[in-house]
Amino acid sequence: MNAFTGGVRAIVVVGLLAMAPALAQAQSVTMAISSEPSTLDPQKTMDGGERRVNDNVFEALLSRNADSELAPGLAIELPKRIDDTTWQFKLRQGVKFHNGELFNADAVVHSVTRIFSPEYKSTVLGDLTGIKGAEKVDDHTVNIKTTRLDTLLPARMYWLKIVPMKGSEDPSFASKPVGTGPYRVTEWVRGNYVQLERNPDYWGPKPQIEKARYRFVSEGGTALAGLIAGEFDFVDNLQAEFARQAPQVARRQGLEHSFSAISTENPATKDKRVRQALNYAVDKEALAESLFMGFAKPARGQMIGDKSFGFNDALKPWPYDPAKARALLKEAGAEGSTIEYVVPASRWPKSKEMGEAIAGYWQAVGLKTDLKVLEFSQFLVRLRDRKVRPDVIFSSHNNALMEAERTVQVFYQSIDKATSSSIVDAKADQLVAAAGNEPDNARRKAIYNELMQRGYDEAWFLFLLNTDDVYGLSKRMTWKPRLDNKVFLSEMTVK
């Protein structure tokens, strides 16, 4: 070997050694999420941080594809309804939990029994209402029983994560969870990060990313700075005002719909013409542009999006027409009336700013607005009070089931039947009950369309904005957001 050849070889070796950390890093990502999980037991509670991590660790019987359609998961096909209260699932064979336990019908029965046990005190049962229990047919077949005819059962099972029989009874399960997913938890340093590594025994396709570290970053500016510096590859809930500075922005229409419930019983808003005027008076396009930098659009007269079952495609956003608002108020003899408007100081993006802007719009058409901006704990007291409803109360709705039933059960029934309603309407109650007992999807959709139209015509709500889900990405990240707001590492690639 001459001196020249040896020198070249030395340069190549040194160069490869210098590249080694970068090559290793290419299979790892750092995710900045806005809150630390309160637990990693997926059946105990569902907060934002828990969901971001556990969606990669645990799986459900069903999944959703890129078009948000229900698809097989741990079940090999969509379930069959045997009778009005029984759905049968055929299970995938050869799947193991991270601790080596077999996934089978016993694990499904255990998961259903566990989450509904009164002693367990799960706080995630809202989307699982109506499930009565589970019965093993054989090792790879299970029946899910419901309390009534429940056409939403398949959608509900997308949200019920399956846990192992033995592993979930371990006292350390909440900090060292065991699922069937493509990633397993290897470390949780409280207050700092959660570390995931690719599951080498995963039953499905092998993800590209080997490791992911979840950092907890609540301050938007700090998350952006880390993204720009290359410290983070992903930032969830990127604030709209920071979007232009991010290396990459991923966005898509989300499920979140802001609105305000208007009382049909209070003297100030009992007249339909007043409720209609409240809608005409507000420029939703201006709110979307000024407060959300265009990462939102006016809601189409309902609190669900066009991918959700029951969406009424005939409804359009309420137009901005202050002259029409003044005319309706004059016709109703409500000029100069005072409208009480209750708004949370936080919880939903820009809720306080939206409330202040809306109060200004109403004052501009001749109303007086008693705006009450409350801390969230105080706001919840007013929201849940069914006896003394505010004239108008701000809220936001994210229908993760993507089925109109969840929305109408909460908002489109009379006050004595619905948890967050501000109306009394016998026709609405009849329609909600009819939809809940209708097995035919076409007829059920027609009922929901009629109900959405009635809510629009009667102006039971101030329909506001459908906000986008906005994420920040590093230059090396490739990923497309999902409508259901889930963030799967298996759908990400890095250069």
C-alpha positions, -999 to +999 in steps of 0.1 A: +000+000+000+015+034-010+011+065+010-016+079-013-038+048-011-034+046+026-044+083+029-075+078+008-085+048+029-080+067+061-102+095+048-129+071+038-128+054+072-129+087+091-158+099+069-178+068+076-172+071+113-184+107+111-215+096+093-224+068+117-244+089+142-264+105+113-271+070+098-283+058+132-304+089+137-322+084+104-341+055+120-351+075+151-374+104+156-382+128+184-418+138+189-428+169+208-463+165+223-481+191+243-488+171+274-473+142+294-495+111+297-513+108+330-511+070+326-501+045+299-530+022+308-551+027+277-584+017+294-581+040+324-583+074+309-577+090+275-558+123+276-539+138+247-505+126+257-517+090+265-533+087+231-503+100+212-481+073+228-505+044+232-520+045+196-486+030+187-485+004+215-520-010+216-545-020+190-583-025+187-603-051+169-610-026+141-589+001+125-596+029+100-579+032+066-565+063+050-601+073+039-613+069+075-634+038+066-636+011+092-612-018+084-600-050+101-575-047+129-570-075+154-602-088+139-597-103+104-629-088+090-657-064+099-681-079+124-714-096+115-746-087+134-762-120+146-792-104+162-803-069+174-779-071+204-750-093+192-721-086+170-696-114+161-659-108+155-635-133+139-600-128+154-565-127+139-544-158+148-508-159+157-507-124+173-488-120+206-486-092+232-452-077+239-448-100+269-454-131+249-491-137+259-513-149+230-540-126+217-573-146+216-609-145+225-600-146+262-580-114+259-610-097+242-635-108+269-610-097+296-605-063+279-643-057+277-649-069+313-620-049+327-630-016+312-666-018+323-659-031+358-673-006+384-642-012+406-619-002+377-636+032+373-626+039+337-632+074+325-632+065+288-666+049+286-684+078+268-677+064+233-685+029+245-720+035+258-743+006+252-718-023+253-731-049+277-703-075+276-683-101+256-687-138+252-661-163+239-674-186+211-641-203+205-604-192+207-607-170+176-644-159+177-660-136+202-695-120+205-699-084+217-732-079+234-751-046+235-779-033+257-800-024+227-799-023+189-766-004+184-756+003+148-725+022+162-709-009+177-683-013+150-672+023+153-671+020+191-648-010+189-622+011+171-617+029+204-616-001+227-579-011+230-572-047+238-550-055+268-534-089+279-551-109+307-520-113+328-500-083+318-528-058+326-531-072+362-494-063+369-492-033+392-466-017+369-489-019+338-498+018+339-461+027+335-448-003+316-478-012+293-480-043+272-499-042+239-499-059+205-489-029+185-459-022+162-440-004+191-433-012+227-425+011+256-389+007+268-387+037+292-407+064+308-387+091+326-414+111+343-414+148+334-390+142+306-398+116+279-413+083+269-392+060+247-407+035+222-388+009+201-401-011+172-417-045+181-395-071+164-424-097+166-451-075+152-477-094+132-481-067+106-459-048+082-425-037+096-424+001+102-394+021+089-388+040+122-370+020+148-372+043+178-392+073+189-388+095+219-418+116+230-409+148+247-434+169+266-435+205+254-465+226+265-453+260+252-459+265+215-429+288+210-405+263+226-419+235+204-413+257+173-378+266+184-369+229+188-384+221+154-364+248+137-332+237+155-336+201+144-342+189+180-377+177+171-391+159+140-427+163+149-448+189+168-485+183+175-511+211+177-488+236+160-502+271+166-514+288+134-493+319+140-461+297+139-469+278+108-449+300+084-418+295+104-419+257+106-396+237+082-427+218+071-464+220+079-488+191+077-525+200+079-559+186+071-595+193+079-601+181+115-631+169+134-632+199+158-662+221+154-666+252+176-701+264+182-723+281+208-755+265+222-785+290+223-813+285+248-848+281+233-863+287+267-846+319+280-866+351+274-838+368+255-834+339+230-867+322+230-877+338+197-863+319+167-857+352+149-833+363+176-814+331+174-812+335+136-800+371+140-772+359+163-759+337+134-763+363+107-744+389+128-711+370+130-685+370+102-671+334+104-648+339+075-631+368+093-628+347+125-611+319+105-587+342+089-578+366+117-577+341+146-566+309+128-546+323+099-568+305+075-564+271+092-602+269+097-634+274+078-670+282+086-689+251+098-716+239+075-745+244+098-738+212+119-711+200+143-699+170+122-678+170+091-686+156+056-668+123+064-691+115+093-722+093+089-753+115+091-737+146+076-763+168+058-747+178+025-775+203+018-765+226+046-742+255+040-725+280+064-747+307+078-739+338+057-726+371+072-755+395+068-756+422+096-785+440+078-806+408+079-797+404+116-809+440+124-841+434+105-848+401+124-841+418+157-865+447+149-892+423+137-888+403+170-889+435+191-855+425+205-835+456+196-812+466+225-818+433+243-790+419+265-776+385+257-756+366+283-727+348+267-706+324+287-671+315+273-642+295+287-609+314+292-590+284+279-594+247+269-601+252+232-579+273+209-588+310+208-620+305+227-616+337+247-607+357+216-636+342+197-660+351+225-648+387+226-650+390+188-686+376+187-697+399+215-685+428+193-704+415+163-736+413+183-732+448+197-727+460+162-762+449+152-778+466+182-776+440+210-760+443+244-737+414+253-731+403+289-698+385+282-686+362+310-652+347+305-648+319+331-619+296+342-626+262+329-637+247+362-663+274+366-673+271+329-680+234+334-704+242+362-725+264+339-722+240+310-736+211+331-763+231+348-795+219+332-818+241+352-803+276+347-789+277+312-770+307+299-786+325+269-756+314+249-727+292+259-695+285+239-684+250+233-665+228+208-672+193+196-649+165+183-669+135+172-643+108+172-668+081+164-676+099+131-713+090+136-740+115+140-756+096+169-729+107+193-735+144+184-773+143+185-774+124+218-754+152+235-768+183+218-799+177+198-823+164+225-842+184+251-825+196+282-838+168+304-824+141+281-790+155+268-760+165+289-751+197+270-784+207+254-800+241+256-832+233+238-867+219+245-881+203+213-904+173+213-899+167+175-861+165+180-866+140+208-887+118+185-861+119+157-832+110+180-852+081+194-862+069+159-826+070+147-814+050+177-838+022+169-834+022+131-813-007+118-814+004+081-785+028+075-802+046+046-833+054+067-811+063+097-791+087+076-823+103+064-835+108+100-801+124+109-804+147+079-838+158+090-826+165+125-796+185+113-819+205+090-842+212+120-813+224+141-802+247+113-836+262+106-845+267+143-810+281+149-804+261+181-767+269+178-744+296+167-724+275+141-688+288+141-657+270+127-643+237+116-607+239+125-578+222+108-554+198+126-520+215+121-486+198+128-450+209+124-425+185+108-387+185+103-373+186+068-365+149+069-400+138+079-426+125+055-461+120+069-498+128+061-522+136+089-553+115+094-589+127+098-592+108+131-563+128+145-543+097+153-506+098+148-491+064+139-453+061+137-459+032+112-472+058+087-441+080+090-408+078+071-376+099+075-348+105+051 
